[in-house]
Amino acid sequence: MPDPITVDIPHKLTRETARARLEGGIGKVADMIPGGAVTDHRWEGDTVFFTVEGMGQRVASRMDVGDDKVHAVIDLPPMLALFANKIRDKLTREGPKLLK
């Protein structure tokens, strides 16, 4: 299993506001995976666990909302590991838009 992708997305919001914005934009996360769609998500405290399905693969992911950043962890299956750098770059570039 390849190492998970991890990205920190800085913010200057309250945790509650960051959570609300992530909730409203969780579907946009699927755009990080070619042909992806969020098939489920659930909150446990300040952590959202979600699954993105794309290219016939299931990608387990989570985002932990902190006081000054959101820590994203994406566990890619081996078949999608080839796209790890592109997905990391896109999440780094597009991730802050999830909080707007």
Backbone hydrogen bonds, N-H to C=O, Kabsch-Sander energy under -0.5 kcal/mol:
donor,donor_aa,acceptor,acceptor_aa,energy
5,I,74,I,-2.9
7,V,72,A,-2.0
9,I,7,V,-0.5
9,I,70,V,-3.0
11,H,68,D,-2.4
18,A,14,T,-2.6
19,R,15,R,-2.9
20,A,16,E,-2.4
21,R,17,T,-2.4
22,L,18,A,-2.4
23,E,19,R,-2.6
24,G,20,A,-2.0
25,G,21,R,-1.3
26,I,22,L,-0.8
26,I,23,E,-0.6
28,K,25,G,-1.7
29,V,25,G,-0.5
29,V,26,I,-1.2
30,A,27,G,-1.0
31,D,28,K,-1.4
32,M,29,V,-2.1
33,I,30,A,-1.5
36,G,30,A,-0.6
36,G,33,I,-2.5
37,A,53,E,-1.6
39,T,37,A,-0.6
39,T,51,T,-2.4
40,D,51,T,-0.9
42,R,49,F,-2.5
44,E,47,T,-3.0
47,T,44,E,-1.4
48,V,63,M,-2.4
49,F,42,R,-3.0
49,F,47,T,-0.5
50,F,61,S,-2.3
51,T,40,D,-2.1
52,V,59,V,-2.3
53,E,37,A,-2.9
54,G,57,Q,-2.2
57,Q,54,G,-1.9
59,V,52,V,-3.1
60,A,58,R,-0.6
60,A,75,D,-0.7
61,S,50,F,-2.5
62,R,73,V,-2.2
63,M,48,V,-2.0
64,D,71,H,-2.6
65,V,46,D,-3.0
65,V,63,M,-0.6
66,G,64,D,-0.6
66,G,69,K,-2.8
70,V,9,I,-2.2
71,H,64,D,-2.6
71,H,69,K,-0.5
72,A,7,V,-3.3
72,A,70,V,-0.7
73,V,62,R,-2.8
74,I,5,I,-2.7
75,D,60,A,-2.7
75,D,73,V,-0.5
76,L,74,I,-0.9
80,L,77,P,-1.3
81,A,77,P,-0.8
81,A,78,P,-0.9
83,F,80,L,-2.1
84,A,81,A,-1.7
87,I,83,F,-2.8
88,R,84,A,-2.8
89,D,85,N,-2.6
90,K,86,K,-2.4
91,L,87,I,-2.7
92,T,88,R,-2.5
93,R,89,D,-2.2
94,E,90,K,-3.6
95,G,91,L,-2.3
97,K,94,E,-1.3
98,L,94,E,-0.5
98,L,95,G,-2.0
99,L,96,P,-1.3
100,K,97,K,-1.2
